[in-house]
């Protein structure tokens, strides 16, 4: 009897340790939402609820790096899969909104890291089907089924890369390389888009290409400078932090002058407009003038807002 109690106690300790170890290891804390209002009542909503659970488990329970993350170090992100139509039985088309935040040193504030909408999402899903991803065989035997996991794996690696880039110079390279491998081995099919250069100017291919192309290396320096040298130092010295943020914009401006219309430039600024305005409203007239000049060129979609708030 005592032996049985000892074994039971040992098993409890083992599973508690295993659970705690697993919680330490995971890098991402993702909230996944599958919206299906546009689909109507033609499909049982439980299918989409099960898909949401499968995607959540796929992201949050998979190891994406060799590093161990404490619970409070996990990268906070969200994915909104908005289903718009049924292409054929069990095949859905929609959009994917990807958002991720980066914690700023000595604050409770999360700075926008990713805020992007992918409009080319099509996939096959059968209820209770597991979401699987094999790095050595990305396209799988069924392209439409493997396209879903490939898209999510691409963006998780992208988020990982940007997060690492923001903490150390070129720290994200291994994850951008993984994203590039996914692009190069992505599923191919008549209705699948977003992986090829001819699919448009703002897609997964160009995002990966911009982050891998050595000609655009300044973008990595700008990411590190903006977050680590700028925002992370804001509590210690606002003046120096704003100066570093201006340095990051100067780098991006140089890149834009050399190669206009790169996808990575508007991608960098998406979600940051209000953050930049709030920080530079407290700056000097010269700071406001400089950031206004940079952001009207680099964040064209919000140029009017910068002009109104920082005049």
BALOBA-1460 file (C-alpha; in Angstrom, 3 decimals):
// residues 311
<rec num="1" residu="x" x="0.000" y="0.000" z="0.000"/>
<rec num="2" residu="x" x="2.803" y="2.343" z="0.938"/>
<rec num="3" residu="x" x="4.545" y="1.500" z="-2.351"/>
<rec num="4" residu="x" x="1.388" y="2.316" z="-4.320"/>
<rec num="5" residu="x" x="1.074" y="5.653" z="-2.518"/>
<rec num="6" residu="x" x="4.718" y="6.419" z="-3.246"/>
<rec num="7" residu="x" x="4.222" y="5.631" z="-6.949"/>
<rec num="8" residu="x" x="1.106" y="7.814" z="-7.093"/>
<rec num="9" residu="x" x="2.952" y="10.667" z="-5.387"/>
<rec num="10" residu="x" x="5.873" y="10.295" z="-7.795"/>
<rec num="11" residu="x" x="3.546" y="10.341" z="-10.818"/>
<rec num="12" residu="x" x="1.852" y="13.501" z="-9.575"/>
<rec num="13" residu="x" x="5.228" y="15.181" z="-9.172"/>
<rec num="14" residu="x" x="6.293" y="14.004" z="-12.609"/>
<rec num="15" residu="x" x="3.248" y="15.397" z="-14.374"/>
<rec num="16" residu="x" x="3.443" y="18.653" z="-12.446"/>
<rec num="17" residu="x" x="7.085" y="19.008" z="-13.479"/>
<rec num="18" residu="x" x="6.304" y="18.089" z="-17.084"/>
<rec num="19" residu="x" x="3.449" y="20.587" z="-17.191"/>
<rec num="20" residu="x" x="5.607" y="23.328" z="-15.698"/>
<rec num="21" residu="x" x="8.465" y="22.532" z="-18.044"/>
<rec num="22" residu="x" x="6.096" y="22.724" z="-20.998"/>
<rec num="23" residu="x" x="4.786" y="26.121" z="-19.826"/>
<rec num="24" residu="x" x="8.354" y="27.404" z="-19.605"/>
<rec num="25" residu="x" x="9.302" y="26.165" z="-23.047"/>
<rec num="26" residu="x" x="6.571" y="27.636" z="-25.214"/>
<rec num="27" residu="x" x="7.420" y="30.863" z="-26.988"/>
<rec num="28" residu="x" x="4.032" y="32.103" z="-28.156"/>
<rec num="29" residu="x" x="0.792" y="32.976" z="-26.387"/>
<rec num="30" residu="x" x="-1.651" y="33.257" z="-29.247"/>
<rec num="31" residu="x" x="-5.354" y="33.932" z="-29.242"/>
<rec num="32" residu="x" x="-6.993" y="32.486" z="-32.328"/>
<rec num="33" residu="x" x="-10.481" y="33.492" z="-33.420"/>
<rec num="34" residu="x" x="-12.355" y="31.951" z="-36.337"/>
<rec num="35" residu="x" x="-15.158" y="34.237" z="-37.548"/>
<rec num="36" residu="x" x="-17.745" y="32.569" z="-39.755"/>
<rec num="37" residu="x" x="-20.749" y="34.949" z="-39.826"/>
<rec num="38" residu="x" x="-20.406" y="35.447" z="-43.591"/>
<rec num="39" residu="x" x="-20.642" y="31.691" z="-44.173"/>
<rec num="40" residu="x" x="-24.210" y="31.598" z="-42.900"/>
<rec num="41" residu="x" x="-25.869" y="28.481" z="-41.530"/>
<rec num="42" residu="x" x="-24.836" y="26.086" z="-44.295"/>
<rec num="43" residu="x" x="-22.170" y="24.508" z="-42.070"/>
<rec num="44" residu="x" x="-22.499" y="23.430" z="-38.436"/>
<rec num="45" residu="x" x="-20.771" y="26.088" z="-36.338"/>
<rec num="46" residu="x" x="-19.067" y="23.337" z="-34.318"/>
<rec num="47" residu="x" x="-16.799" y="22.770" z="-37.318"/>
<rec num="48" residu="x" x="-15.405" y="26.271" z="-36.961"/>
<rec num="49" residu="x" x="-15.178" y="26.039" z="-33.175"/>
<rec num="50" residu="x" x="-13.159" y="22.852" z="-33.558"/>
<rec num="51" residu="x" x="-10.976" y="24.570" z="-36.163"/>
<rec num="52" residu="x" x="-10.353" y="27.424" z="-33.738"/>
<rec num="53" residu="x" x="-9.284" y="24.966" z="-31.030"/>
<rec num="54" residu="x" x="-7.064" y="23.042" z="-33.454"/>
<rec num="55" residu="x" x="-5.291" y="26.220" z="-34.597"/>
<rec num="56" residu="x" x="-4.840" y="27.455" z="-31.024"/>
<rec num="57" residu="x" x="-3.257" y="24.160" z="-30.008"/>
<rec num="58" residu="x" x="-1.114" y="24.104" z="-33.139"/>
<rec num="59" residu="x" x="0.430" y="27.471" z="-32.349"/>
<rec num="60" residu="x" x="0.616" y="27.426" z="-28.567"/>
<rec num="61" residu="x" x="1.700" y="23.831" z="-28.014"/>
<rec num="62" residu="x" x="4.345" y="23.624" z="-30.706"/>
<rec num="63" residu="x" x="8.003" y="24.435" z="-30.052"/>
<rec num="64" residu="x" x="9.119" y="27.105" z="-32.521"/>
<rec num="65" residu="x" x="12.682" y="27.541" z="-31.271"/>
<rec num="66" residu="x" x="15.341" y="25.842" z="-29.181"/>
<rec num="67" residu="x" x="15.071" y="28.531" z="-26.489"/>
<rec num="68" residu="x" x="13.050" y="28.262" z="-23.299"/>
<rec num="69" residu="x" x="10.656" y="31.101" z="-22.503"/>
<rec num="70" residu="x" x="9.263" y="31.863" z="-19.077"/>
<rec num="71" residu="x" x="5.502" y="32.387" z="-19.040"/>
<rec num="72" residu="x" x="5.909" y="36.168" z="-18.784"/>
<rec num="73" residu="x" x="8.304" y="36.132" z="-21.761"/>
<rec num="74" residu="x" x="5.887" y="34.603" z="-24.227"/>
<rec num="75" residu="x" x="5.157" y="36.652" z="-27.324"/>
<rec num="76" residu="x" x="1.594" y="37.958" z="-27.184"/>
<rec num="77" residu="x" x="-0.186" y="37.683" z="-30.517"/>
<rec num="78" residu="x" x="-3.593" y="37.137" z="-32.063"/>
<rec num="79" residu="x" x="-4.924" y="35.658" z="-35.270"/>
<rec num="80" residu="x" x="-8.380" y="36.449" z="-36.650"/>
<rec num="81" residu="x" x="-9.363" y="34.052" z="-39.416"/>
<rec num="82" residu="x" x="-12.379" y="35.653" z="-41.071"/>
<rec num="83" residu="x" x="-14.090" y="33.136" z="-43.337"/>
<rec num="84" residu="x" x="-15.884" y="34.762" z="-46.267"/>
<rec num="85" residu="x" x="-17.030" y="31.996" z="-48.579"/>
<rec num="86" residu="x" x="-17.141" y="28.266" z="-49.272"/>
<rec num="87" residu="x" x="-15.231" y="27.508" z="-52.466"/>
<rec num="88" residu="x" x="-16.347" y="23.862" z="-52.503"/>
<rec num="89" residu="x" x="-17.301" y="21.364" z="-49.791"/>
<rec num="90" residu="x" x="-14.828" y="21.698" z="-46.878"/>
<rec num="91" residu="x" x="-12.811" y="24.368" z="-48.718"/>
<rec num="92" residu="x" x="-12.963" y="27.910" z="-47.333"/>
<rec num="93" residu="x" x="-11.703" y="31.300" z="-48.426"/>
<rec num="94" residu="x" x="-11.104" y="34.268" z="-46.163"/>
<rec num="95" residu="x" x="-8.659" y="36.711" z="-44.641"/>
<rec num="96" residu="x" x="-6.242" y="36.453" z="-41.755"/>
<rec num="97" residu="x" x="-5.496" y="39.388" z="-39.442"/>
<rec num="98" residu="x" x="-2.197" y="38.969" z="-37.604"/>
<rec num="99" residu="x" x="-1.306" y="41.114" z="-34.606"/>
<rec num="100" residu="x" x="1.593" y="40.850" z="-32.175"/>
<rec num="101" residu="x" x="2.925" y="43.046" z="-29.388"/>
<rec num="102" residu="x" x="6.360" y="43.588" z="-27.945"/>
<rec num="103" residu="x" x="6.711" y="44.460" z="-24.215"/>
<rec num="104" residu="x" x="8.587" y="47.685" z="-23.498"/>
<rec num="105" residu="x" x="11.194" y="47.631" z="-20.730"/>
<rec num="106" residu="x" x="10.055" y="48.799" z="-17.288"/>
<rec num="107" residu="x" x="6.443" y="49.286" z="-18.400"/>
<rec num="108" residu="x" x="3.229" y="47.303" z="-18.846"/>
<rec num="109" residu="x" x="2.953" y="48.618" z="-22.401"/>
<rec num="110" residu="x" x="2.942" y="46.393" z="-25.487"/>
<rec num="111" residu="x" x="4.207" y="48.138" z="-28.599"/>
<rec num="112" residu="x" x="2.732" y="46.958" z="-31.914"/>
<rec num="113" residu="x" x="5.104" y="44.531" z="-33.614"/>
<rec num="114" residu="x" x="2.823" y="43.165" z="-36.332"/>
<rec num="115" residu="x" x="-0.528" y="44.472" z="-37.535"/>
<rec num="116" residu="x" x="-1.248" y="42.970" z="-40.928"/>
<rec num="117" residu="x" x="-4.124" y="41.511" z="-42.954"/>
<rec num="118" residu="x" x="-3.467" y="38.656" z="-45.365"/>
<rec num="119" residu="x" x="-6.236" y="38.609" z="-47.968"/>
<rec num="120" residu="x" x="-5.208" y="35.372" z="-49.693"/>
<rec num="121" residu="x" x="-6.234" y="32.558" z="-47.382"/>
<rec num="122" residu="x" x="-7.828" y="29.434" z="-48.843"/>
<rec num="123" residu="x" x="-7.721" y="25.980" z="-47.303"/>
<rec num="124" residu="x" x="-9.437" y="22.637" z="-46.822"/>
<rec num="125" residu="x" x="-10.606" y="21.625" z="-43.370"/>
<rec num="126" residu="x" x="-12.638" y="18.616" z="-42.296"/>
<rec num="127" residu="x" x="-14.007" y="18.577" z="-38.751"/>
<rec num="128" residu="x" x="-11.642" y="17.028" z="-36.172"/>
<rec num="129" residu="x" x="-8.849" y="17.035" z="-38.727"/>
<rec num="130" residu="x" x="-5.579" y="17.871" z="-36.910"/>
<rec num="131" residu="x" x="-3.613" y="20.905" z="-38.056"/>
<rec num="132" residu="x" x="-0.212" y="19.459" z="-38.896"/>
<rec num="133" residu="x" x="3.013" y="20.982" z="-40.140"/>
<rec num="134" residu="x" x="6.131" y="19.162" z="-41.287"/>
<rec num="135" residu="x" x="9.131" y="21.418" z="-41.917"/>
<rec num="136" residu="x" x="10.618" y="18.745" z="-44.187"/>
<rec num="137" residu="x" x="7.477" y="18.304" z="-46.270"/>
<rec num="138" residu="x" x="5.620" y="21.598" z="-46.133"/>
<rec num="139" residu="x" x="3.381" y="21.148" z="-49.164"/>
<rec num="140" residu="x" x="2.097" y="17.776" z="-47.968"/>
<rec num="141" residu="x" x="0.012" y="15.394" z="-50.055"/>
<rec num="142" residu="x" x="-3.038" y="17.670" z="-50.092"/>
<rec num="143" residu="x" x="-2.065" y="21.276" z="-50.965"/>
<rec num="144" residu="x" x="-5.299" y="22.903" z="-49.798"/>
<rec num="145" residu="x" x="-5.129" y="21.136" z="-46.439"/>
<rec num="146" residu="x" x="-1.441" y="21.914" z="-45.852"/>
<rec num="147" residu="x" x="-1.873" y="25.537" z="-46.980"/>
<rec num="148" residu="x" x="-3.575" y="26.405" z="-43.680"/>
<rec num="149" residu="x" x="-0.740" y="25.195" z="-41.459"/>
<rec num="150" residu="x" x="1.874" y="26.650" z="-43.831"/>
<rec num="151" residu="x" x="0.307" y="30.120" z="-43.588"/>
<rec num="152" residu="x" x="0.127" y="30.023" z="-39.805"/>
<rec num="153" residu="x" x="3.662" y="28.617" z="-39.483"/>
<rec num="154" residu="x" x="4.919" y="31.357" z="-41.800"/>
<rec num="155" residu="x" x="3.460" y="34.131" z="-39.638"/>
<rec num="156" residu="x" x="4.522" y="32.590" z="-36.331"/>
<rec num="157" residu="x" x="8.115" y="32.413" z="-37.598"/>
<rec num="158" residu="x" x="7.805" y="35.965" z="-38.889"/>
<rec num="159" residu="x" x="6.613" y="37.170" z="-35.471"/>
<rec num="160" residu="x" x="9.439" y="35.268" z="-33.794"/>
<rec num="161" residu="x" x="11.971" y="36.861" z="-36.146"/>
<rec num="162" residu="x" x="10.719" y="40.391" z="-35.598"/>
<rec num="163" residu="x" x="10.627" y="39.884" z="-31.835"/>
<rec num="164" residu="x" x="14.211" y="38.603" z="-31.758"/>
<rec num="165" residu="x" x="15.309" y="41.408" z="-34.101"/>
<rec num="166" residu="x" x="13.884" y="43.945" z="-31.662"/>
<rec num="167" residu="x" x="16.035" y="42.636" z="-28.798"/>
<rec num="168" residu="x" x="19.363" y="41.965" z="-30.530"/>
<rec num="169" residu="x" x="20.961" y="43.023" z="-33.839"/>
<rec num="170" residu="x" x="19.941" y="40.544" z="-36.547"/>
<rec num="171" residu="x" x="18.614" y="38.225" z="-33.856"/>
<rec num="172" residu="x" x="15.664" y="37.225" z="-36.017"/>
<rec num="173" residu="x" x="17.660" y="35.819" z="-38.944"/>
<rec num="174" residu="x" x="17.026" y="32.110" z="-38.155"/>
<rec num="175" residu="x" x="13.273" y="32.672" z="-38.137"/>
<rec num="176" residu="x" x="13.236" y="34.759" z="-41.305"/>
<rec num="177" residu="x" x="15.157" y="31.907" z="-42.918"/>
<rec num="178" residu="x" x="12.485" y="29.457" z="-41.758"/>
<rec num="179" residu="x" x="9.802" y="31.737" z="-43.213"/>
<rec num="180" residu="x" x="11.733" y="31.786" z="-46.479"/>
<rec num="181" residu="x" x="11.891" y="27.982" z="-46.554"/>
<rec num="182" residu="x" x="8.116" y="27.862" z="-46.110"/>
<rec num="183" residu="x" x="7.650" y="30.316" z="-48.991"/>
<rec num="184" residu="x" x="9.945" y="28.325" z="-51.280"/>
<rec num="185" residu="x" x="8.255" y="25.003" z="-50.433"/>
<rec num="186" residu="x" x="4.716" y="26.302" z="-50.081"/>
<rec num="187" residu="x" x="1.691" y="24.376" z="-51.345"/>
<rec num="188" residu="x" x="0.803" y="25.067" z="-54.958"/>
<rec num="189" residu="x" x="-2.630" y="24.896" z="-56.507"/>
<rec num="190" residu="x" x="-5.089" y="26.662" z="-58.769"/>
<rec num="191" residu="x" x="-6.815" y="28.570" z="-55.950"/>
<rec num="192" residu="x" x="-3.773" y="29.027" z="-53.705"/>
<rec num="193" residu="x" x="-2.174" y="32.489" z="-53.747"/>
<rec num="194" residu="x" x="0.157" y="34.683" z="-51.732"/>
<rec num="195" residu="x" x="3.321" y="32.612" z="-52.054"/>
<rec num="196" residu="x" x="4.545" y="33.781" z="-55.469"/>
<rec num="197" residu="x" x="6.023" y="37.089" z="-56.684"/>
<rec num="198" residu="x" x="3.347" y="37.354" z="-59.365"/>
<rec num="199" residu="x" x="0.505" y="36.991" z="-56.838"/>
<rec num="200" residu="x" x="0.740" y="40.708" z="-56.042"/>
<rec num="201" residu="x" x="3.046" y="43.295" z="-54.488"/>
<rec num="202" residu="x" x="1.916" y="42.865" z="-50.886"/>
<rec num="203" residu="x" x="2.018" y="39.189" z="-49.992"/>
<rec num="204" residu="x" x="3.976" y="36.542" z="-48.072"/>
<rec num="205" residu="x" x="6.568" y="36.209" z="-50.815"/>
<rec num="206" residu="x" x="7.528" y="39.887" z="-50.819"/>
<rec num="207" residu="x" x="7.433" y="40.161" z="-47.045"/>
<rec num="208" residu="x" x="9.862" y="37.274" z="-46.745"/>
<rec num="209" residu="x" x="11.995" y="38.552" z="-49.625"/>
<rec num="210" residu="x" x="12.342" y="42.017" z="-48.085"/>
<rec num="211" residu="x" x="13.460" y="40.541" z="-44.760"/>
<rec num="212" residu="x" x="15.947" y="38.152" z="-46.383"/>
<rec num="213" residu="x" x="17.439" y="40.422" z="-49.048"/>
<rec num="214" residu="x" x="20.873" y="41.708" z="-47.948"/>
<rec num="215" residu="x" x="20.233" y="44.935" z="-49.894"/>
<rec num="216" residu="x" x="17.582" y="45.845" z="-47.328"/>
<rec num="217" residu="x" x="19.611" y="45.025" z="-44.201"/>
<rec num="218" residu="x" x="18.939" y="48.517" z="-42.842"/>
<rec num="219" residu="x" x="15.425" y="47.450" z="-41.936"/>
<rec num="220" residu="x" x="16.821" y="45.091" z="-39.295"/>
<rec num="221" residu="x" x="18.971" y="47.856" z="-37.832"/>
<rec num="222" residu="x" x="15.915" y="50.117" z="-37.781"/>
<rec num="223" residu="x" x="13.815" y="47.520" z="-35.937"/>
<rec num="224" residu="x" x="16.489" y="47.049" z="-33.263"/>
<rec num="225" residu="x" x="17.067" y="50.791" z="-32.910"/>
<rec num="226" residu="x" x="13.356" y="51.639" z="-32.713"/>
<rec num="227" residu="x" x="12.595" y="49.126" z="-29.958"/>
<rec num="228" residu="x" x="15.783" y="48.405" z="-28.001"/>
<rec num="229" residu="x" x="17.548" y="51.749" z="-28.275"/>
<rec num="230" residu="x" x="14.383" y="53.827" z="-28.468"/>
<rec num="231" residu="x" x="11.269" y="52.573" z="-26.714"/>
<rec num="232" residu="x" x="13.112" y="50.482" z="-24.115"/>
<rec num="233" residu="x" x="15.054" y="53.569" z="-23.005"/>
<rec num="234" residu="x" x="12.039" y="55.878" z="-22.858"/>
<rec num="235" residu="x" x="11.669" y="55.652" z="-19.071"/>
<rec num="236" residu="x" x="15.377" y="56.325" z="-18.508"/>
<rec num="237" residu="x" x="15.852" y="59.210" z="-20.934"/>
<rec num="238" residu="x" x="13.020" y="60.418" z="-23.184"/>
<rec num="239" residu="x" x="15.205" y="62.808" z="-25.134"/>
<rec num="240" residu="x" x="17.762" y="60.146" z="-26.112"/>
<rec num="241" residu="x" x="15.022" y="57.599" z="-26.788"/>
<rec num="242" residu="x" x="13.280" y="59.951" z="-29.236"/>
<rec num="243" residu="x" x="16.621" y="60.614" z="-30.904"/>
<rec num="244" residu="x" x="17.142" y="56.880" z="-31.409"/>
<rec num="245" residu="x" x="13.650" y="56.521" z="-32.837"/>
<rec num="246" residu="x" x="14.451" y="59.312" z="-35.287"/>
<rec num="247" residu="x" x="17.622" y="57.404" z="-36.195"/>
<rec num="248" residu="x" x="15.506" y="54.367" z="-37.026"/>
<rec num="249" residu="x" x="13.250" y="56.492" z="-39.265"/>
<rec num="250" residu="x" x="16.336" y="57.930" z="-40.951"/>
<rec num="251" residu="x" x="17.506" y="54.400" z="-41.776"/>
<rec num="252" residu="x" x="14.117" y="53.538" z="-43.242"/>
<rec num="253" residu="x" x="14.093" y="56.799" z="-45.187"/>
<rec num="254" residu="x" x="17.486" y="55.921" z="-46.705"/>
<rec num="255" residu="x" x="16.147" y="52.508" z="-47.667"/>
<rec num="256" residu="x" x="13.045" y="54.071" z="-49.195"/>
<rec num="257" residu="x" x="15.131" y="56.525" z="-51.226"/>
<rec num="258" residu="x" x="17.258" y="53.681" z="-52.605"/>
<rec num="259" residu="x" x="14.366" y="51.270" z="-53.241"/>
<rec num="260" residu="x" x="10.890" y="52.870" z="-53.172"/>
<rec num="261" residu="x" x="7.698" y="50.890" z="-52.597"/>
<rec num="262" residu="x" x="9.190" y="48.066" z="-50.550"/>
<rec num="263" residu="x" x="6.492" y="46.106" z="-48.754"/>
<rec num="264" residu="x" x="8.414" y="46.065" z="-45.493"/>
<rec num="265" residu="x" x="8.164" y="49.854" z="-45.046"/>
<rec num="266" residu="x" x="4.372" y="50.200" z="-44.684"/>
<rec num="267" residu="x" x="4.409" y="46.851" z="-42.866"/>
<rec num="268" residu="x" x="6.756" y="48.330" z="-40.245"/>
<rec num="269" residu="x" x="4.491" y="51.343" z="-39.604"/>
<rec num="270" residu="x" x="1.146" y="49.529" z="-39.471"/>
<rec num="271" residu="x" x="-0.281" y="49.983" z="-35.986"/>
<rec num="272" residu="x" x="2.472" y="52.387" z="-34.870"/>
<rec num="273" residu="x" x="1.001" y="55.743" z="-35.957"/>
<rec num="274" residu="x" x="-0.678" y="56.597" z="-32.640"/>
<rec num="275" residu="x" x="2.359" y="55.403" z="-30.702"/>
<rec num="276" residu="x" x="4.727" y="57.636" z="-32.678"/>
<rec num="277" residu="x" x="2.439" y="60.658" z="-32.410"/>
<rec num="278" residu="x" x="2.012" y="60.247" z="-28.653"/>
<rec num="279" residu="x" x="5.775" y="60.031" z="-28.095"/>
<rec num="280" residu="x" x="6.730" y="62.948" z="-30.331"/>
<rec num="281" residu="x" x="3.986" y="65.258" z="-29.105"/>
<rec num="282" residu="x" x="6.208" y="65.658" z="-26.043"/>
<rec num="283" residu="x" x="9.285" y="66.360" z="-28.154"/>
<rec num="284" residu="x" x="10.848" y="69.619" z="-29.243"/>
<rec num="285" residu="x" x="9.737" y="71.551" z="-32.291"/>
<rec num="286" residu="x" x="12.729" y="70.171" z="-34.157"/>
<rec num="287" residu="x" x="11.811" y="66.593" z="-33.167"/>
<rec num="288" residu="x" x="8.258" y="67.121" z="-34.401"/>
<rec num="289" residu="x" x="9.471" y="68.634" z="-37.655"/>
<rec num="290" residu="x" x="11.852" y="65.732" z="-38.299"/>
<rec num="291" residu="x" x="9.394" y="62.966" z="-37.474"/>
<rec num="292" residu="x" x="6.717" y="64.693" z="-39.543"/>
<rec num="293" residu="x" x="9.067" y="64.823" z="-42.539"/>
<rec num="294" residu="x" x="10.026" y="61.144" z="-42.183"/>
<rec num="295" residu="x" x="6.568" y="59.745" z="-41.501"/>
<rec num="296" residu="x" x="4.825" y="61.666" z="-44.256"/>
<rec num="297" residu="x" x="7.165" y="59.888" z="-46.672"/>
<rec num="298" residu="x" x="7.243" y="56.487" z="-44.990"/>
<rec num="299" residu="x" x="3.737" y="56.123" z="-43.545"/>
<rec num="300" residu="x" x="1.882" y="57.734" z="-46.412"/>
<rec num="301" residu="x" x="-1.517" y="56.301" z="-45.472"/>
<rec num="302" residu="x" x="-1.417" y="58.297" z="-42.213"/>
<rec num="303" residu="x" x="0.397" y="61.409" z="-43.424"/>
<rec num="304" residu="x" x="-2.628" y="63.622" z="-42.746"/>
<rec num="305" residu="x" x="-2.863" y="62.408" z="-39.155"/>
<rec num="306" residu="x" x="0.813" y="63.182" z="-38.502"/>
<rec num="307" residu="x" x="0.378" y="66.652" z="-39.993"/>
<rec num="308" residu="x" x="-2.673" y="67.381" z="-37.889"/>
<rec num="309" residu="x" x="-1.285" y="66.066" z="-34.596"/>
<rec num="310" residu="x" x="2.327" y="67.213" z="-34.847"/>
<rec num="311" residu="x" x="1.962" y="70.641" z="-36.501"/>
